[in-house]
Amino acid sequence: MTTVRPCTSGRARNASASFLRDWRRAAERPVSAQLCAIPSVPRETMKKLIAMLVVTACAVASTAVAATYSTEATMTRQLDKGTYEVVVRVSQLVERNGTVTEDLISQPKITSSPGVPASLYSGLQPSDRDYKKKENVSVDVSWPEAGKRDFAICTVVVKLGDKIVSKARMRVTVEEK
């Protein structure tokens, strides 16, 4: 077992005692708050620096605001074909002149048989130079086998390049055509 002992050299004790003595003296003195400009910085330069700080903070805050997306999914059972059709509508909500409008990004449509999961990707390929600037949408759908009572699950992921900007998972009800 290792025992730790305080330093007993005379110099360390004197430095410690000196520090405590100075600290006590400083604590006993009254403190008055004084706000003044630094004399080495001209007033106009200080104004410019503060204005630059405010502009930079606003620029950072505006880029940090995330876009808002609206996702709708409709699933329709097609009895005559023995299939299901899923139509997804993904829009970006944008404010213009004080009014919120929807800009359509993608409207993928999937048709498949009951009990068979399906996936669809809509967007640019990663090799495209605008891939990181444009949204891409992937949709995964699974629904129950024919004759079973259950809900279908629809997952919609919106990415800007490789970064996920919106993800929605919903239970989709079946409507008969």
C-alpha positions as CSV (number, residue, x, y, z in Angstrom):
1,M,0.0,0.0,0.0
2,T,1.3,3.4,-0.9
3,T,1.1,6.3,1.5
4,V,0.9,9.8,0.3
5,R,2.4,12.4,2.6
6,P,2.3,16.2,2.2
7,C,5.5,17.9,1.2
8,T,7.5,18.9,4.3
9,S,10.2,21.0,2.8
10,G,10.6,24.4,4.2
11,R,10.3,26.2,0.9
12,A,6.9,24.5,0.1
13,R,5.6,25.4,3.6
14,N,6.6,29.0,3.2
15,A,5.1,29.3,-0.3
16,S,1.9,27.8,1.0
17,A,1.7,30.1,4.0
18,S,2.6,33.1,1.8
19,F,-0.3,32.2,-0.6
20,L,-2.8,31.9,2.2
21,R,-1.7,35.1,3.8
22,D,-2.0,37.0,0.4
23,W,-5.4,35.4,-0.2
24,R,-6.7,36.5,3.2
25,R,-5.6,40.0,2.6
26,A,-7.2,40.2,-0.8
27,A,-10.5,38.8,0.7
28,E,-10.6,41.5,3.4
29,R,-10.2,44.4,0.9
30,P,-13.5,45.9,-0.4
31,V,-14.2,45.2,-4.0
32,S,-15.8,47.9,-6.2
33,A,-16.9,47.0,-9.7
34,Q,-15.5,49.3,-12.3
35,L,-16.5,49.1,-15.9
36,C,-14.4,51.0,-18.3
37,A,-13.2,50.6,-21.9
38,I,-9.7,49.3,-22.4
39,P,-7.7,52.4,-23.2
40,S,-5.6,50.6,-25.8
41,V,-8.6,50.0,-28.1
42,P,-10.1,53.0,-29.8
43,R,-13.9,53.4,-29.4
44,E,-14.6,53.2,-33.1
45,T,-12.6,50.0,-33.4
46,M,-14.5,48.5,-30.5
47,K,-17.9,49.4,-32.2
48,K,-16.7,47.7,-35.4
49,L,-15.6,44.6,-33.5
50,I,-19.0,44.4,-31.7
51,A,-20.9,44.9,-35.0
52,M,-18.8,42.1,-36.6
53,L,-19.5,39.8,-33.7
54,V,-23.3,40.4,-34.0
55,V,-23.3,39.9,-37.8
56,T,-21.3,36.6,-37.4
57,A,-23.7,35.4,-34.7
58,C,-26.7,36.1,-36.9
59,A,-25.1,34.3,-39.9
60,V,-24.3,31.2,-37.7
61,A,-27.8,31.2,-36.3
62,S,-29.5,31.4,-39.7
63,T,-27.5,28.4,-41.0
64,A,-28.3,26.4,-37.9
65,V,-32.0,26.6,-38.4
66,A,-33.2,23.3,-39.8
67,A,-35.6,22.9,-42.7
68,T,-39.0,21.5,-41.9
69,Y,-40.5,18.8,-44.1
70,S,-44.0,17.5,-44.5
71,T,-44.5,13.8,-45.2
72,E,-47.8,12.2,-46.3
73,A,-48.4,8.6,-47.2
74,T,-51.5,6.9,-48.7
75,M,-51.9,3.2,-49.1
76,T,-54.5,1.7,-51.4
77,R,-55.5,-1.9,-51.8
78,Q,-56.1,-2.8,-55.4
79,L,-58.5,-5.8,-55.2
80,D,-58.6,-6.4,-59.0
81,K,-54.8,-6.7,-59.2
82,G,-54.1,-8.3,-55.9
83,T,-51.6,-5.6,-55.0
84,Y,-51.2,-2.6,-52.7
85,E,-50.1,0.9,-53.9
86,V,-48.3,3.3,-51.6
87,V,-48.0,7.0,-52.7
88,V,-45.7,9.2,-50.6
89,R,-45.6,12.9,-50.9
90,V,-42.6,14.8,-49.3
91,S,-42.6,18.6,-49.3
92,Q,-40.4,21.2,-47.7
93,L,-42.2,23.8,-45.7
94,V,-41.0,27.3,-46.7
95,E,-42.1,30.7,-45.4
96,R,-42.7,33.3,-48.1
97,N,-44.1,36.7,-47.3
98,G,-45.4,35.5,-43.9
99,T,-47.2,32.5,-45.4
100,V,-46.0,28.9,-45.1
101,T,-46.1,27.0,-48.4
102,E,-45.1,23.5,-49.4
103,D,-42.4,22.9,-52.1
104,L,-42.8,19.4,-53.5
105,I,-39.5,17.5,-53.2
106,S,-40.6,14.0,-54.3
107,Q,-43.7,11.9,-54.8
108,P,-42.6,8.3,-55.0
109,K,-45.1,5.5,-55.7
110,I,-44.6,1.8,-54.8
111,T,-46.8,-1.1,-56.0
112,S,-46.3,-4.6,-54.5
113,S,-48.0,-7.7,-53.4
114,P,-49.4,-8.3,-49.8
115,G,-46.8,-9.7,-47.4
116,V,-43.9,-8.6,-49.6
117,P,-41.8,-5.7,-48.2
118,A,-40.8,-3.0,-50.7
119,S,-38.3,-0.2,-50.9
120,L,-37.8,2.8,-53.3
121,Y,-35.1,5.5,-53.6
122,S,-35.8,8.8,-55.3
123,G,-32.9,11.3,-55.8
124,L,-29.5,11.8,-57.2
125,Q,-26.8,9.2,-57.0
126,P,-23.8,9.8,-54.7
127,S,-21.5,10.2,-57.8
128,D,-23.5,13.2,-59.0
129,R,-21.8,16.6,-58.2
130,D,-25.1,18.1,-56.8
131,Y,-25.8,15.1,-54.5
132,K,-24.9,17.0,-51.3
133,K,-27.1,20.0,-52.3
134,K,-30.3,18.2,-53.2
135,E,-32.7,16.1,-51.1
136,N,-33.1,12.4,-51.8
137,V,-35.9,10.3,-50.4
138,S,-36.0,6.6,-49.5
139,V,-39.2,4.7,-48.7
140,D,-39.5,1.3,-47.0
141,V,-43.0,-0.3,-46.8
142,S,-44.1,-3.5,-45.2
143,W,-47.7,-4.7,-45.0
144,P,-49.4,-7.9,-43.8
145,E,-50.1,-10.9,-45.9
146,A,-53.5,-11.1,-47.6
147,G,-56.3,-12.0,-45.2
148,K,-54.5,-10.9,-42.1
149,R,-55.8,-7.9,-40.1
150,D,-52.9,-5.6,-39.3
151,F,-51.4,-2.2,-40.1
152,A,-48.8,-1.5,-42.8
153,I,-45.7,0.3,-41.7
154,C,-44.2,3.0,-43.9
155,T,-40.8,4.6,-43.2
156,V,-39.7,7.7,-45.1
157,V,-36.2,9.1,-44.8
158,V,-35.2,12.5,-46.4
159,K,-31.5,13.1,-46.7
160,L,-29.5,16.1,-47.9
161,G,-26.5,14.2,-49.4
162,D,-25.7,11.6,-46.7
163,K,-27.1,13.6,-43.8
164,I,-30.6,12.7,-42.5
165,V,-32.7,15.8,-42.3
166,S,-36.1,14.2,-41.7
167,K,-37.3,10.7,-40.8
168,A,-40.9,9.6,-40.4
169,R,-42.3,6.2,-39.5
170,M,-46.1,5.8,-39.7
171,R,-48.8,3.2,-39.6
172,V,-50.6,3.4,-42.9
173,T,-54.3,2.4,-43.1
174,V,-55.6,0.5,-46.1
175,E,-58.2,2.0,-48.3
176,E,-60.0,-0.1,-50.9
177,K,-60.2,1.2,-54.5
